[in-house]
């Protein structure tokens, strides 16, 4: 049975077994989650850096809770660890109305709108 970290809120049943779901509220929480995922896969920081196409120093900083990490690199790192990002929240009216919160918001649509909006 998989042992869950202190940062794990719940475990969800998937077709492939139990997947830990971690509540990340701070950059330090995020860094600890990245470190735990990397170590559980037996990867060094250098191996993760290569797999994510980032520098080792960037991995060191993100694991330490770097507060201003570039989103693209964060997503590359999550992909290299075979992790995904899911956002839940009561503060998003569309999510409260939907029976299935995952269907309520498409992150790519949100990003596309912001890319087209002049600064």
C-alpha positions in Angstrom: 0.0 0.0 0.0 1.3 3.5 -0.9 2.3 5.6 2.1 0.9 9.2 1.8 2.9 12.2 2.8 1.8 14.7 5.5 1.0 17.0 2.5 -1.6 14.6 1.1 -5.2 15.5 1.8 -6.9 12.5 0.2 -6.3 9.6 -2.1 -8.5 9.1 -5.2 -9.3 5.8 -6.7 -8.3 5.7 -10.4 -8.4 2.8 -12.9 -4.6 2.4 -12.2 -4.8 2.4 -8.4 -4.8 5.1 -5.7 -3.4 8.5 -6.7 -2.5 11.0 -4.0 -4.1 14.4 -4.3 -2.1 17.1 -2.6 -3.4 20.5 -1.5 -0.8 23.1 -2.5 -1.3 26.5 -1.1 2.2 28.0 -1.0 5.3 27.9 -3.2 7.0 25.8 -0.4 4.1 23.2 -0.5 4.6 23.1 -4.3 8.4 22.6 -3.9 7.9 19.8 -1.4 5.4 18.1 -3.7 7.9 18.2 -6.6 10.7 16.9 -4.4 8.6 14.1 -3.1 7.4 13.1 -6.6 11.0 13.2 -7.9 12.4 11.1 -5.1 9.6 8.6 -5.3 10.6 8.0 -8.9 14.2 7.6 -7.9 15.3 10.6 -9.9 18.1 13.0 -9.1 17.6 16.7 -9.6 19.9 16.5 -12.6 17.8 13.7 -14.2 14.6 15.7 -13.6 16.1 18.8 -15.0 17.1 17.0 -18.2 13.6 15.4 -18.5 11.9 18.7 -18.0 14.4 20.7 -20.3 15.3 23.0 -17.4 18.5 23.7 -15.5 19.4 21.8 -12.4 19.5 25.1 -10.5 15.9 25.8 -11.4 14.9 22.4 -9.9 16.9 23.3 -6.7 15.0 26.6 -6.5 11.6 25.2 -7.2 12.0 22.5 -4.7 13.0 25.2 -2.2 9.8 27.1 -2.8 10.8 29.7 -5.3 7.8 32.1 -5.3 8.1 33.4 -8.9 8.5 30.3 -11.0 7.7 30.5 -14.7 4.5 28.7 -15.4 5.8 27.1 -18.6 8.7 25.5 -16.7 6.4 24.4 -13.9 4.2 22.6 -16.4 7.2 21.0 -18.1 8.4 19.8 -14.7 5.0 18.3 -13.8 4.9 16.6 -17.2 8.4 15.1 -16.7 7.1 13.7 -13.4 3.9 12.4 -15.0 1.9 14.7 -12.8 -1.1 16.9 -13.7 -2.4 20.1 -12.3 -6.1 20.4 -11.3 -7.6 23.5 -9.8 -10.6 23.5 -7.5 -12.2 26.4 -5.8 -15.4 27.9 -4.5 -14.2 31.3 -5.6 -14.9 30.5 -9.3 -18.7 31.0 -9.9 -18.7 28.7 -12.9 -17.3 25.8 -10.8 -20.1 26.2 -8.2 -22.8 26.0 -10.9 -21.4 22.9 -12.6 -22.1 19.3 -11.4 -18.7 18.4 -12.8 -16.1 21.0 -12.0 -13.6 19.6 -14.4 -16.0 20.4 -17.3 -16.7 24.0 -16.0 -13.4 25.6 -17.0 -10.9 25.0 -19.8 -7.5 26.4 -18.8 -6.4 26.6 -22.4 -9.4 28.8 -23.2 -8.5 31.1 -20.3 -4.9 31.3 -21.4 -5.8 32.0 -25.0 -8.1 34.9 -23.9 -5.3 36.4 -21.8 -2.8 36.1 -24.6 -5.1 38.0 -27.0 -5.8 40.7 -24.4 -3.5 43.7 -24.7 -1.5 44.6 -21.5 
